[in-house]
Amino acid sequence: MSTNYMKKDNALYWLLFAIIVFIIDIASKFWILNNFSLFESVNLLPFFSITYVRNIGAAFSIFEGQRMMLAAIALIISAVIVRMLYRNTRQQKLENLSLSMILGGALGNLFDRLYHGFVIDFLDVNFGDWHYPTFNIADCAISVGIGLFIFSNYKKPKKTV
């Protein structure tokens, strides 16, 4: 079996995983849209609620109103990730997992921006007076993916010159 075929086969596996992340994210957002009114909140735990809000920016609402710029950035990042997945080997499992999580999350939020004009957020965490910005499954996938990517590259053996 040729190396190029194996890399392509490997990339397709991780792209499928990214699509699964994307589908879970989009399904959760449509569930929120169909079952909650804007700003409606259901308290599940003393520190956790499901609260439907709209985000017209990026993380922590930065770049509010810059929908097309954020969409362009997501497309560029997605293209870079797809290329990385096609170049990576099967042995780079943790890095490939991290990239596919980032890709699935980026595509989920990109879909929201293009389809709705805003990102649907609904996971709401707070402790007393402290409140974390509301987020969604795509944001979780991106955050965990970035953490795994950093970890996977930190633990790589150093190349000697």
C-alpha positions, 0 to 999 in steps of 0.5 A: 500500500502506498504512503500517499494512499495511507495518508489520504485514508488517514485524513478521511478518517479524521475528516469523518470525525470532524463531521461528527463533531459538526453534526453534534454541534449543529443538532444541539443548536437546532434543539436549542432554537426549537425548544428555547426562546432567546434568553430563556434559561433552565438551571440544571445545577447550582453552577450550570444552566442552559441559556439561549443567547446569540453571539455576533462576535467571536470568543468572549464576543470580540470582533462583534459584527465582523461576521464576514471577517470571522467567516473568512478566518474560519475558512482559512483555518479549516483549509490549513487544518485539512491540509495538515490532516492530509500531510500527517501520518497515522502515528500522529493520532493525538494531533490528528484528533486535536485538528479534527476537533478544531475543524468540526468546531470551526465549521459548526460556528461558521455554519451559524454565522453564515446561516443565522448571522450569529452563533448560538450559545447555550452552555452557561457556567457561573459560581456566585457572582462570577459568570463565564461567557456562554458557549456551545459544543463547537467552542468546547471542541475548539478549546479541547482541540487546541489544548490537545494540539499544544500537548501533542506538540509539546510531547513530540521528541525534539529533532537534533540538528 
